[in-house]
Amino acid sequence: MIEFEDVTKRYPDGTVAVDKLSLRIPSNQITVFVGPSGCGKTTSLRMINRTIERTSGTISIDGQDINAQDAVTLRRGIGYVIQNAGLFPHKTVVDNIATVPKLLGWDKRKARSTAMELLERVGLDPKMAERYPAQLSGGQQQRVGVARALAADPAIMLMDEPFSAVDPIVRHQLQEELLRLQRDIGKTIVFVTHDIDEAIKLGDNIAVMRVGGKLAQFAPPSELLANPADDFVRGFVGQDRGYRALTFIHPESLPVHPLPDELALRDGVPVGWKNGSGELLPVGSVFQRGDSLRAALDAVLTSPNGWGVVVDEQGQAVGVVDQGAVAEALRS
């Protein structure tokens, strides 16, 4: 557990970035700091690994004050992922991933073997091991950044807006990859974002910060949506928080119908809906069995004919659901 006790960060010019922050971050869960620019969310995260030093108060990890150990030693035991990955441009992918194990004195063979395993674990082809960061896409670089943060098997990972610089499709893929990894590894993850939708999707708990570095509310996402603490939180979460709350409803009984002839497929993947003139219309959103009611609603609303396409983990179409069934699930 990471605990903040009355923590303040005040800069020499008198600016208060974080003001008397107290909260407990549970182990083996994802805790998200979210809020507008200037609210102290990144400062709070960076005080955990002492890349920013607190002015007053106490931060402890499993009951031990983080100032009780050397800052460099502390940082080597905490994974850190930043925006734009922050990879060393002169090192290959595998050497980037192996950075911390080598600093910790691991045998080179063990460090490389671990790096290769992590490369596959984050969904990258092992053939990319000898490439350089400039030869990778933004999404691939972020995956390497996550692998590097995991290389020494730290109990804690800090992630500072790691997906904000990539396009929306890649961002969705990276979010799903992080959730999959977390189910496997169960790390204590502290994640910073300015995007409330990302916070709701990823967080087991969400800390909403207001400008001036004060904590406005700390709660699981479902509670945050149902019971905002005040007008600031209510406004930040947005008027459509009821729609966002559908993220936590997983209908078990939506009837899935066989694929209609009008759905065009390429190697099993939906590519469009054929209309009467032979034109191909966009598929719209797709979703998987077990996804949230929000995902199902998105699928039927973005489809040109009201049929939402259900896909498997490989993105291949397995059936469709209709608007009526989704509407019935909303009423129940």
C-alpha positions, 0 to 999 in steps of 0.5 A: 500500500502507498500512503500519503499523509498530509503531503504538500508540495510548495515551490520556492516562488510560493506556488502550491502544487499539492496541498495537504494530500492524504489518501491510501492507494491499495496494493495490486490495483490501478489507482488513477489520478485525474483532474484539470491542468495544474491540479497536481496529479503528475506532481503527486505521482512523481513524489512517490519515486522522489523525482519531485521531493515533497515539502512536508508530510509523509509518503510511505510504501508498505509502512516505510517512509520513502525518505528512509532509503536512497532515492536512486535505489527507490526509483530502481524498484519502481516501474515508470512509464511516461508520455512518448515512452522516453526510450533511449534512441541509441539503444535497441528495443531489447536493450531498452527493456533490459535497462533496469535489470542491468543497472541492478547487476543482473547477468546479461543473459538473464536480462536479455531473456527477461526482456525477450519474454516481456516483448511478447507479453506486451504484444510485440513481435520478437523480431522487433528486438533489434530495432531502434525506437525511431523504427517503431510506431508510437503505439509500439514505443509505448508497449516497449515503455511498459515492458521496460517498466516491468523488466525488474518485476517491480511491485509498483508501476507509475504511469504518467499520461502514457497513452495521451500522445497516440491516436484514439484507436491505438490508445484503446488497444493500449488500454485493453493491453494494460487491463489484460496485463494487470489481470496477469501480474496484479501490480500496484499501478498509479496512473495519471490522466486528464481524461475522465473516460480513461480513468473510469475504464482503467481505475479500480479507484479514482482520485479527482484533483482540483486546481491548487492540488487539493483532493476533491474525491477518492472513490471507485469509478461506479461510486464516483459516477453515482455520488459525485462529492460536489459541484466540481466533481459533478462538472468534471465527470460530466452530465452524461455520467449516467451513460458512463455508468453503463460501463459497469453493467454487463448484460448476460442475456443479450440474444446474439443472432446469426450473421446477416447476409448484408454484413460484408466480411474480409477473412471473417472481420467485418468491413461494412454493411451492404445497402440496396445500391451495393454500397458499403456503409461503415460497420460502426462500433463492435463489441465482444461477449461479456463487454459492458452495456455501454459497448453494446449500446455504442455498437447499435447506435453507430451501426447504419441499420441498428444491428451491433456486431459481436466479435471474438478476441481476434476481431472476427464477427460471430453474430449481431444484436439488435437495438430492441434487445439493448433497449430492453437491457437498459430498462431492466 
